[in-house]
Amino acid sequence: MKTRIRITCLLLLVSMPLLLFSQDPFAEPGFEENMLSLPTITNKVNTALALYSYKKDPFAGVAFSLIYAGAGQFYLGDYTKGSLLFLGETLYHLFNYGIRLRFQTIYGNSASFNTLSATDQILVISSFFIYIGIKAFSMYDAYTTADLLNRQIDKKLQSLSVSINSENISVSYGIGF
């Protein structure tokens, strides 16, 4: 009997402060319903952090494209365009290797640009400008794609706001049309 009384007293001592201080007498009715729970806030913050991690440096995209055309697009996640540009530069190198083998069989090992025929000189010059075009387009596209991606992410991040005060925590997400 004494143990039952002790357990009841202990439960009352533990539960009374919880019952007394669980309700704020100055709280507005329905205030608890409008408050966001901690998991919701955590999800919003995690969403913002995940969005921020998708931002890409445009100059890194340009540097990757400078190394090999299409590498900047792979860095940005644009695999279709990256594959086409990668294939374009690879085909250019294979084409130039074929031209070099052809020149060695026709002109020997001592072939210089001046000893080439006019048709072969035009072939060398045009292949050089094709290479420059592939590289320039790859670098330009990597920069503009990264810039566009970052602007879209910034726009989404601006619409998400988290404010923490001593009185409350609020999370808002704006939707625009």
TIRO-2110 file (N, C-alpha, C; in Angstrom, 1 decimal):
// TIRO-2110
0.8, -1.2, 0.0, N, 1, A
0.0, 0.0, 0.0, CA, 1, A
0.9, 1.3, 0.0, C, 1, A
1.9, 1.2, 0.8, N, 2, A
2.8, 2.4, 0.9, CA, 2, A
3.5, 2.6, -0.5, C, 2, A
3.8, 1.5, -1.2, N, 3, A
4.5, 1.7, -2.5, CA, 3, A
3.5, 2.3, -3.5, C, 3, A
2.2, 2.0, -3.4, N, 4, A
1.3, 2.6, -4.3, CA, 4, A
1.1, 4.1, -4.1, C, 4, A
1.1, 4.5, -2.8, N, 5, A
1.0, 5.9, -2.5, CA, 5, A
2.3, 6.6, -2.9, C, 5, A
3.4, 6.0, -2.8, N, 6, A
4.7, 6.6, -3.2, CA, 6, A
4.7, 6.8, -4.7, C, 6, A
4.3, 5.8, -5.4, N, 7, A
4.3, 5.9, -6.9, CA, 7, A
3.3, 6.9, -7.4, C, 7, A
2.1, 7.0, -6.7, N, 8, A
1.1, 8.0, -7.1, CA, 8, A
1.7, 9.4, -6.8, C, 8, A
2.3, 9.6, -5.7, N, 9, A
2.9, 10.9, -5.3, CA, 9, A
4.0, 11.3, -6.3, C, 9, A
4.8, 10.3, -6.7, N, 10, A
5.9, 10.6, -7.6, CA, 10, A
5.3, 11.0, -9.0, C, 10, A
4.3, 10.3, -9.4, N, 11, A
3.7, 10.6, -10.7, CA, 11, A
3.0, 12.0, -10.7, C, 11, A
2.4, 12.4, -9.5, N, 12, A
1.8, 13.7, -9.4, CA, 12, A
2.9, 14.8, -9.4, C, 12, A
4.0, 14.5, -8.7, N, 13, A
5.1, 15.5, -8.7, CA, 13, A
5.7, 15.7, -10.1, C, 13, A
5.8, 14.6, -10.8, N, 14, A
6.4, 14.7, -12.1, CA, 14, A
5.4, 15.4, -13.1, C, 14, A
4.1, 15.0, -13.1, N, 15, A
3.2, 15.4, -14.1, CA, 15, A
2.6, 16.8, -13.8, C, 15, A
2.6, 17.3, -12.5, N, 16, A
2.0, 18.6, -12.2, CA, 16, A
2.7, 19.7, -12.9, C, 16, A
4.0, 19.8, -12.9, N, 17, A
4.6, 21.0, -13.6, CA, 17, A
4.4, 20.9, -15.1, C, 17, A
4.3, 19.7, -15.6, N, 18, A
4.0, 19.5, -17.1, CA, 18, A
2.6, 20.0, -17.4, C, 18, A
1.7, 19.7, -16.5, N, 19, A
0.3, 20.1, -16.8, CA, 19, A
0.1, 21.6, -16.6, C, 19, A
0.8, 22.2, -15.6, N, 20, A
0.6, 23.6, -15.3, CA, 20, A
1.3, 24.5, -16.3, C, 20, A
2.5, 24.1, -16.8, N, 21, A
3.2, 25.0, -17.7, CA, 21, A
3.1, 24.6, -19.2, C, 21, A
2.2, 23.6, -19.4, N, 22, A
2.1, 23.3, -20.8, CA, 22, A
1.2, 24.2, -21.6, C, 22, A
0.3, 25.0, -20.9, N, 23, A
-0.5, 25.9, -21.6, CA, 23, A
-0.1, 27.3, -21.2, C, 23, A
0.1, 28.2, -22.2, N, 24, A
0.4, 29.6, -21.9, CA, 24, A
-1.0, 30.3, -21.8, C, 24, A
-1.2, 31.0, -20.7, N, 25, A
-2.5, 31.7, -20.5, CA, 25, A
-2.6, 32.9, -21.5, C, 25, A
-1.5, 33.4, -22.0, N, 26, A
-1.6, 34.5, -22.9, CA, 26, A
-1.6, 34.2, -24.4, C, 26, A
-1.6, 32.9, -24.6, N, 27, A
-1.5, 32.4, -26.0, CA, 27, A
-2.8, 32.7, -26.7, C, 27, A
-2.7, 33.0, -28.0, N, 28, A
-3.9, 33.2, -28.8, CA, 28, A
-4.5, 31.9, -29.1, C, 28, A
-5.8, 31.8, -29.2, N, 29, A
-6.5, 30.5, -29.6, CA, 29, A
-6.1, 30.1, -31.0, C, 29, A
-5.8, 28.9, -31.2, N, 30, A
-5.4, 28.4, -32.5, CA, 30, A
-3.9, 28.6, -32.9, C, 30, A
-3.1, 29.2, -31.9, N, 31, A
-1.7, 29.5, -32.2, CA, 31, A
-0.9, 28.3, -32.5, C, 31, A
-1.2, 27.2, -31.7, N, 32, A
-0.5, 26.0, -31.8, CA, 32, A
-0.7, 25.3, -33.2, C, 32, A
-1.9, 25.5, -33.7, N, 33, A
-2.2, 24.9, -35.0, CA, 33, A
-1.4, 25.6, -36.2, C, 33, A
-1.1, 26.9, -36.0, N, 34, A
-0.3, 27.6, -37.0, CA, 34, A
1.2, 27.4, -36.9, C, 34, A
1.7, 26.9, -35.8, N, 35, A
3.1, 26.7, -35.7, CA, 35, A
3.5, 25.5, -36.5, C, 35, A
4.7, 25.7, -37.1, N, 36, A
5.3, 24.5, -37.8, CA, 36, A
6.1, 23.7, -36.8, C, 36, A
6.0, 22.4, -37.0, N, 37, A
6.7, 21.5, -36.2, CA, 37, A
8.2, 21.5, -36.6, C, 37, A
9.0, 21.0, -35.6, N, 38, A
10.5, 21.0, -35.9, CA, 38, A
10.9, 20.2, -37.1, C, 38, A
10.2, 19.0, -37.3, N, 39, A
10.6, 18.2, -38.5, CA, 39, A
10.3, 19.0, -39.8, C, 39, A
9.2, 19.8, -39.8, N, 40, A
8.9, 20.6, -41.0, CA, 40, A
10.0, 21.7, -41.3, C, 40, A
10.4, 22.3, -40.2, N, 41, A
11.5, 23.3, -40.3, CA, 41, A
12.7, 22.7, -40.8, C, 41, A
13.0, 21.5, -40.2, N, 42, A
14.3, 20.8, -40.6, CA, 42, A
14.2, 20.4, -42.1, C, 42, A
13.0, 20.0, -42.6, N, 43, A
12.9, 19.7, -44.0, CA, 43, A
13.1, 20.9, -44.9, C, 43, A
12.6, 22.0, -44.5, N, 44, A
12.7, 23.3, -45.2, CA, 44, A
14.2, 23.7, -45.3, C, 44, A
14.9, 23.6, -44.2, N, 45, A
16.3, 24.0, -44.1, CA, 45, A
17.1, 23.0, -44.9, C, 45, A
16.8, 21.7, -44.8, N, 46, A
17.5, 20.7, -45.6, CA, 46, A
17.2, 20.9, -47.1, C, 46, A
16.0, 21.3, -47.5, N, 47, A
15.7, 21.7, -48.9, CA, 47, A
16.6, 22.8, -49.4, C, 47, A
16.7, 23.9, -48.5, N, 48, A
17.5, 25.0, -48.9, CA, 48, A
19.0, 24.6, -49.0, C, 48, A
19.5, 23.8, -48.1, N, 49, A
20.9, 23.4, -48.2, CA, 49, A
21.1, 22.5, -49.5, C, 49, A
20.1, 21.6, -49.8, N, 50, A
20.3, 20.8, -50.9, CA, 50, A
20.2, 21.6, -52.2, C, 50, A
19.4, 22.6, -52.3, N, 51, A
19.3, 23.5, -53.4, CA, 51, A
20.6, 24.3, -53.6, C, 51, A
21.2, 24.7, -52.4, N, 52, A
22.4, 25.5, -52.5, CA, 52, A
23.6, 24.6, -53.0, C, 52, A
23.5, 23.3, -52.6, N, 53, A
24.6, 22.4, -53.1, CA, 53, A
24.6, 22.1, -54.6, C, 53, A
23.4, 22.4, -55.2, N, 54, A
23.4, 22.2, -56.7, CA, 54, A
24.0, 23.4, -57.5, C, 54, A
24.3, 24.5, -56.8, N, 55, A
24.9, 25.6, -57.5, CA, 55, A
26.3, 25.2, -58.0, C, 55, A
26.6, 25.6, -59.2, N, 56, A
27.8, 25.3, -59.9, CA, 56, A
28.6, 26.5, -60.2, C, 56, A
29.9, 26.4, -60.2, N, 57, A
30.8, 27.6, -60.5, CA, 57, A
30.9, 27.7, -62.0, C, 57, A
30.5, 28.8, -62.6, N, 58, A
30.6, 28.9, -64.1, CA, 58, A
32.0, 28.8, -64.6, C, 58, A
33.0, 29.3, -63.8, N, 59, A
34.4, 29.3, -64.3, CA, 59, A
35.0, 27.9, -64.2, C, 59, A
34.5, 27.1, -63.3, N, 60, A
34.9, 25.7, -63.3, CA, 60, A
34.4, 24.9, -64.5, C, 60, A
33.1, 25.3, -64.9, N, 61, A
32.6, 24.7, -66.1, CA, 61, A
33.4, 25.1, -67.4, C, 61, A
33.8, 26.4, -67.4, N, 62, A
34.7, 26.8, -68.5, CA, 62, A
36.0, 26.1, -68.5, C, 62, A
36.6, 25.9, -67.3, N, 63, A
37.9, 25.3, -67.2, CA, 63, A
37.8, 23.8, -67.7, C, 63, A
36.7, 23.1, -67.3, N, 64, A
36.6, 21.7, -67.7, CA, 64, A
36.4, 21.7, -69.2, C, 64, A
35.6, 22.6, -69.8, N, 65, A
35.4, 22.7, -71.2, CA, 65, A
36.7, 23.0, -72.0, C, 65, A
37.6, 23.8, -71.3, N, 66, A
38.9, 24.1, -71.9, CA, 66, A
39.8, 22.9, -72.0, C, 66, A
39.7, 22.0, -71.0, N, 67, A
40.5, 20.8, -71.0, CA, 67, A
40.0, 19.9, -72.1, C, 67, A
38.7, 19.6, -72.2, N, 68, A
38.1, 18.8, -73.2, CA, 68, A
36.7, 19.2, -73.4, C, 68, A
36.3, 19.4, -74.7, N, 69, A
35.0, 19.9, -75.0, CA, 69, A
33.9, 18.9, -74.5, C, 69, A
32.9, 19.4, -73.8, N, 70, A
31.9, 18.6, -73.2, CA, 70, A
32.1, 18.2, -71.8, C, 70, A
33.3, 18.4, -71.2, N, 71, A
33.5, 18.1, -69.8, CA, 71, A
32.8, 19.1, -68.9, C, 71, A
32.7, 20.3, -69.3, N, 72, A
32.0, 21.3, -68.5, CA, 72, A
30.5, 21.0, -68.5, C, 72, A
30.0, 20.5, -69.6, N, 73, A
28.5, 20.1, -69.6, CA, 73, A
28.3, 18.9, -68.7, C, 73, A
29.3, 18.0, -68.7, N, 74, A
29.1, 16.8, -67.7, CA, 74, A
29.2, 17.3, -66.3, C, 74, A
30.0, 18.3, -66.0, N, 75, A
30.1, 18.9, -64.7, CA, 75, A
28.8, 19.5, -64.3, C, 75, A
28.1, 20.1, -65.2, N, 76, A
26.8, 20.8, -64.9, CA, 76, A
25.6, 19.8, -65.0, C, 76, A
25.8, 18.6, -65.4, N, 77, A
24.8, 17.6, -65.5, CA, 77, A
24.0, 17.6, -66.8, C, 77, A
24.5, 18.3, -67.8, N, 78, A
23.8, 18.3, -69.1, CA, 78, A
24.5, 17.3, -70.0, C, 78, A
24.1, 16.0, -69.8, N, 79, A
24.8, 14.9, -70.4, CA, 79, A
24.6, 14.8, -71.9, C, 79, A
23.5, 15.2, -72.4, N, 80, A
23.2, 15.1, -73.8, CA, 80, A
24.2, 16.0, -74.6, C, 80, A
24.2, 17.3, -74.2, N, 81, A
25.0, 18.2, -74.9, CA, 81, A
26.5, 17.9, -74.6, C, 81, A
26.8, 17.4, -73.4, N, 82, A
28.2, 17.1, -73.1, CA, 82, A
28.7, 15.9, -74.0, C, 82, A
27.8, 14.9, -74.2, N, 83, A
28.2, 13.8, -75.0, CA, 83, A
28.4, 14.2, -76.5, C, 83, A
27.5, 15.1, -77.0, N, 84, A
27.7, 15.5, -78.4, CA, 84, A
29.0, 16.3, -78.5, C, 84, A
29.3, 17.2, -77.6, N, 85, A
30.5, 18.0, -77.7, CA, 85, A
31.8, 17.1, -77.5, C, 85, A
31.7, 16.2, -76.6, N, 86, A
32.8, 15.2, -76.4, CA, 86, A
33.0, 14.4, -77.6, C, 86, A
31.9, 13.9, -78.3, N, 87, A
32.1, 13.2, -79.5, CA, 87, A
32.6, 14.1, -80.6, C, 87, A
32.2, 15.3, -80.7, N, 88, A
32.8, 16.3, -81.7, CA, 88, A
34.3, 16.5, -81.5, C, 88, A
34.7, 16.7, -80.3, N, 89, A
36.2, 16.8, -80.2, CA, 89, A
36.9, 15.5, -80.4, C, 89, A
36.4, 14.4, -80.0, N, 90, A
37.0, 13.1, -80.3, CA, 90, A
37.1, 12.9, -81.8, C, 90, A
36.0, 13.1, -82.5, N, 91, A
36.0, 12.9, -84.0, CA, 91, A
37.0, 13.9, -84.6, C, 91, A
37.2, 15.1, -84.1, N, 92, A
38.2, 16.1, -84.6, CA, 92, A
39.6, 15.5, -84.5, C, 92, A
39.9, 14.9, -83.3, N, 93, A
41.2, 14.4, -83.1, CA, 93, A
41.5, 13.2, -84.0, C, 93, A
40.4, 12.3, -84.1, N, 94, A
40.6, 11.2, -85.1, CA, 94, A
40.8, 11.7, -86.5, C, 94, A
40.1, 12.7, -86.9, N, 95, A
40.2, 13.3, -88.3, CA, 95, A
41.6, 13.8, -88.5, C, 95, A
42.1, 14.5, -87.5, N, 96, A
43.5, 15.1, -87.6, CA, 96, A
44.5, 14.0, -87.6, C, 96, A
44.3, 12.9, -86.9, N, 97, A
45.2, 11.8, -86.9, CA, 97, A
45.3, 11.2, -88.3, C, 97, A
44.1, 11.1, -88.9, N, 98, A
44.0, 10.5, -90.3, CA, 98, A
44.7, 11.5, -91.3, C, 98, A
44.5, 12.8, -91.1, N, 99, A
45.2, 13.7, -92.0, CA, 99, A
46.7, 13.6, -91.8, C, 99, A
47.2, 13.5, -90.6, N, 100, A
48.6, 13.4, -90.4, CA, 100, A
49.2, 12.2, -91.0, C, 100, A
48.5, 11.0, -90.9, N, 101, A
48.9, 9.8, -91.5, CA, 101, A
49.0, 10.0, -93.1, C, 101, A
48.0, 10.7, -93.6, N, 102, A
47.9, 10.9, -95.0, CA, 102, A
49.1, 11.8, -95.5, C, 102, A
49.3, 12.8, -94.7, N, 103, A
50.4, 13.7, -95.1, CA, 103, A
51.8, 13.0, -95.0, C, 103, A
51.9, 12.1, -94.0, N, 104, A
53.2, 11.3, -93.9, CA, 104, A
53.4, 10.4, -95.1, C, 104, A
52.3, 9.8, -95.6, N, 105, A
52.5, 8.9, -96.8, CA, 105, A
52.7, 9.8, -98.1, C, 105, A
52.1, 10.9, -98.2, N, 106, A
52.3, 11.7, -99.4, CA, 106, A
53.6, 12.6, -99.4, C, 106, A
53.8, 13.3, -98.3, N, 107, A
54.9, 14.2, -98.2, CA, 107, A
56.1, 13.7, -97.5, C, 107, A
56.0, 12.6, -96.8, N, 108, A
57.1, 12.1, -96.0, CA, 108, A
57.1, 12.8, -94.6, C, 108, A
58.2, 12.5, -93.8, N, 109, A
58.2, 13.0, -92.5, CA, 109, A
58.6, 14.5, -92.4, C, 109, A
59.1, 15.1, -93.5, N, 110, A
59.5, 16.5, -93.5, CA, 110, A
58.5, 17.4, -94.0, C, 110, A
57.2, 17.1, -93.9, N, 111, A
56.2, 18.0, -94.4, CA, 111, A
56.0, 19.2, -93.5, C, 111, A
56.0, 20.4, -94.1, N, 112, A
55.6, 21.6, -93.4, CA, 112, A
54.4, 22.2, -94.1, C, 112, A
53.9, 23.3, -93.5, N, 113, A
52.7, 23.9, -94.0, CA, 113, A
53.0, 24.5, -95.4, C, 113, A
54.2, 25.0, -95.6, N, 114, A
54.5, 25.6, -96.9, CA, 114, A
54.6, 24.5, -98.0, C, 114, A
55.0, 23.3, -97.7, N, 115, A
55.2, 22.3, -98.7, CA, 115, A
53.9, 21.6, -99.1, C, 115, A
52.8, 21.9, -98.4, N, 116, A
51.5, 21.3, -98.6, CA, 116, A
50.9, 21.9, -99.9, C, 116, A
50.0, 21.2, -100.6, N, 117, A
49.3, 21.7, -101.7, CA, 117, A
48.2, 22.7, -101.1, C, 117, A
47.6, 23.5, -102.0, N, 118, A
46.6, 24.5, -101.6, CA, 118, A
45.4, 23.8, -101.0, C, 118, A
45.0, 22.6, -101.5, N, 119, A
43.9, 21.9, -101.0, CA, 119, A
44.2, 21.4, -99.6, C, 119, A
45.4, 20.9, -99.4, N, 120, A
45.7, 20.4, -98.0, CA, 120, A
45.9, 21.5, -97.0, C, 120, A
46.4, 22.7, -97.5, N, 121, A
46.5, 23.8, -96.6, CA, 121, A
45.1, 24.3, -96.1, C, 121, A
44.1, 24.3, -97.1, N, 122, A
42.7, 24.7, -96.7, CA, 122, A
42.2, 23.7, -95.7, C, 122, A
42.5, 22.4, -95.9, N, 123, A
42.0, 21.3, -95.0, CA, 123, A
42.5, 21.5, -93.6, C, 123, A
43.8, 21.9, -93.5, N, 124, A
44.4, 22.1, -92.2, CA, 124, A
43.8, 23.3, -91.5, C, 124, A
43.7, 24.4, -92.3, N, 125, A
43.1, 25.7, -91.7, CA, 125, A
41.7, 25.5, -91.3, C, 125, A
40.9, 24.9, -92.1, N, 126, A
39.5, 24.7, -91.8, CA, 126, A
39.3, 23.7, -90.6, C, 126, A
40.1, 22.7, -90.5, N, 127, A
40.0, 21.8, -89.3, CA, 127, A
40.4, 22.5, -88.1, C, 127, A
41.4, 23.5, -88.2, N, 128, A
41.7, 24.3, -87.0, CA, 128, A
40.6, 25.1, -86.5, C, 128, A
39.9, 25.8, -87.5, N, 129, A
38.8, 26.7, -87.1, CA, 129, A
37.6, 25.9, -86.6, C, 129, A
37.4, 24.7, -87.1, N, 130, A
36.4, 23.8, -86.6, CA, 130, A
36.7, 23.5, -85.1, C, 130, A
37.9, 23.2, -84.8, N, 131, A
38.3, 22.9, -83.5, CA, 131, A
38.1, 24.1, -82.5, C, 131, A
38.5, 25.2, -83.0, N, 132, A
38.3, 26.5, -82.2, CA, 132, A
36.8, 26.7, -82.0, C, 132, A
36.0, 26.4, -83.0, N, 133, A
34.5, 26.6, -82.8, CA, 133, A
33.9, 25.7, -81.8, C, 133, A
34.4, 24.4, -81.8, N, 134, A
33.9, 23.4, -80.9, CA, 134, A
34.3, 23.8, -79.5, C, 134, A
35.5, 24.2, -79.3, N, 135, A
36.0, 24.6, -77.9, CA, 135, A
35.3, 25.9, -77.5, C, 135, A
35.2, 26.9, -78.3, N, 136, A
34.5, 28.2, -77.9, CA, 136, A
33.1, 27.9, -77.6, C, 136, A
32.3, 27.2, -78.4, N, 137, A
30.9, 26.9, -78.1, CA, 137, A
30.8, 26.1, -76.8, C, 137, A
31.7, 25.2, -76.5, N, 138, A
31.6, 24.4, -75.3, CA, 138, A
31.9, 25.3, -74.1, C, 138, A
32.8, 26.2, -74.2, N, 139, A
33.1, 27.0, -73.0, CA, 139, A
32.0, 28.0, -72.8, C, 139, A
31.5, 28.6, -73.9, N, 140, A
30.4, 29.6, -73.8, CA, 140, A
29.1, 28.9, -73.2, C, 140, A
28.8, 27.7, -73.7, N, 141, A
27.6, 27.0, -73.2, CA, 141, A
27.8, 26.6, -71.8, C, 141, A
29.0, 26.2, -71.4, N, 142, A
29.2, 25.8, -70.0, CA, 142, A
29.0, 27.0, -69.1, C, 142, A
29.5, 28.2, -69.5, N, 143, A
29.3, 29.4, -68.6, CA, 143, A
27.8, 29.8, -68.5, C, 143, A
27.2, 29.9, -69.7, N, 144, A
25.8, 30.3, -69.7, CA, 144, A
24.9, 29.3, -69.0, C, 144, A
25.1, 28.0, -69.1, N, 145, A
24.3, 27.0, -68.5, CA, 145, A
24.5, 27.1, -67.0, C, 145, A
25.7, 27.2, -66.5, N, 146, A
25.9, 27.4, -65.1, CA, 146, A
25.3, 28.6, -64.5, C, 146, A
25.4, 29.7, -65.2, N, 147, A
24.8, 31.0, -64.8, CA, 147, A
23.3, 30.9, -64.7, C, 147, A
22.7, 30.3, -65.7, N, 148, A
21.2, 30.1, -65.7, CA, 148, A
20.8, 29.2, -64.6, C, 148, A
21.5, 28.1, -64.3, N, 149, A
21.2, 27.2, -63.3, CA, 149, A
21.3, 27.9, -61.9, C, 149, A
22.4, 28.7, -61.7, N, 150, A
22.5, 29.4, -60.4, CA, 150, A
21.4, 30.4, -60.2, C, 150, A
21.0, 31.1, -61.3, N, 151, A
19.9, 32.1, -61.2, CA, 151, A
18.6, 31.4, -60.8, C, 151, A
18.3, 30.2, -61.4, N, 152, A
17.1, 29.5, -61.0, CA, 152, A
17.2, 29.1, -59.5, C, 152, A
18.3, 28.6, -59.1, N, 153, A
18.5, 28.2, -57.7, CA, 153, A
18.3, 29.4, -56.8, C, 153, A
19.0, 30.5, -57.1, N, 154, A
18.8, 31.7, -56.3, CA, 154, A
17.4, 32.2, -56.2, C, 154, A
16.7, 32.1, -57.3, N, 155, A
15.2, 32.5, -57.3, CA, 155, A
14.4, 31.6, -56.3, C, 155, A
14.7, 30.3, -56.3, N, 156, A
14.0, 29.4, -55.4, CA, 156, A
14.4, 29.6, -54.0, C, 156, A
15.7, 29.9, -53.8, N, 157, A
16.2, 30.2, -52.4, CA, 157, A
15.6, 31.5, -51.9, C, 157, A
15.4, 32.5, -52.7, N, 158, A
14.9, 33.8, -52.3, CA, 158, A
13.4, 33.6, -51.8, C, 158, A
12.7, 32.7, -52.4, N, 159, A
11.3, 32.5, -52.0, CA, 159, A
11.2, 31.7, -50.7, C, 159, A
12.3, 31.0, -50.3, N, 160, A
12.3, 30.3, -49.0, CA, 160, A
13.0, 31.1, -48.0, C, 160, A
12.3, 31.4, -46.9, N, 161, A
12.9, 32.2, -45.8, CA, 161, A
12.6, 31.5, -44.5, C, 161, A
13.6, 31.5, -43.6, N, 162, A
13.5, 30.9, -42.3, CA, 162, A
13.9, 32.0, -41.3, C, 162, A
13.1, 32.3, -40.3, N, 163, A
13.4, 33.3, -39.3, CA, 163, A
13.2, 32.7, -38.0, C, 163, A
14.2, 32.9, -37.1, N, 164, A
14.1, 32.3, -35.7, CA, 164, A
14.3, 33.5, -34.8, C, 164, A
13.3, 33.7, -34.0, N, 165, A
13.3, 34.7, -32.9, CA, 165, A
13.2, 34.0, -31.6, C, 165, A
13.3, 34.8, -30.5, N, 166, A
13.2, 34.3, -29.2, CA, 166, A
11.8, 33.8, -28.9, C, 166, A
10.8, 34.4, -29.6, N, 167, A
9.4, 34.0, -29.4, CA, 167, A
8.9, 32.9, -30.3, C, 167, A
9.4, 32.9, -31.6, N, 168, A
8.8, 31.9, -32.5, CA, 168, A
9.8, 31.6, -33.6, C, 168, A
9.5, 30.5, -34.3, N, 169, A
10.3, 30.1, -35.5, CA, 169, A
9.3, 30.1, -36.7, C, 169, A
9.7, 30.8, -37.8, N, 170, A
8.8, 30.8, -38.9, CA, 170, A
9.5, 30.4, -40.2, C, 170, A
8.8, 29.7, -41.0, N, 171, A
9.4, 29.3, -42.3, CA, 171, A
8.3, 29.7, -43.3, C, 171, A
8.8, 30.4, -44.4, N, 172, A
7.8, 30.7, -45.5, CA, 172, A
8.4, 30.4, -46.8, C, 172, A
7.5, 30.0, -47.7, N, 173, A
7.9, 29.7, -49.1, CA, 173, A
7.0, 30.4, -50.0, C, 173, A
7.5, 31.3, -50.8, N, 174, A
6.7, 32.0, -51.8, CA, 174, A
6.6, 31.3, -53.1, C, 174, A
5.4, 31.4, -53.7, N, 175, A
5.1, 30.7, -55.0, CA, 175, A
4.7, 31.8, -55.9, C, 175, A
5.4, 31.9, -57.0, N, 176, A
5.1, 33.0, -58.0, CA, 176, A
4.6, 32.4, -59.3, C, 176, A
3.8, 33.1, -60.0, N, 177, A
3.2, 32.7, -61.3, CA, 177, A
3.7, 33.6, -62.4, C, 177, A
END
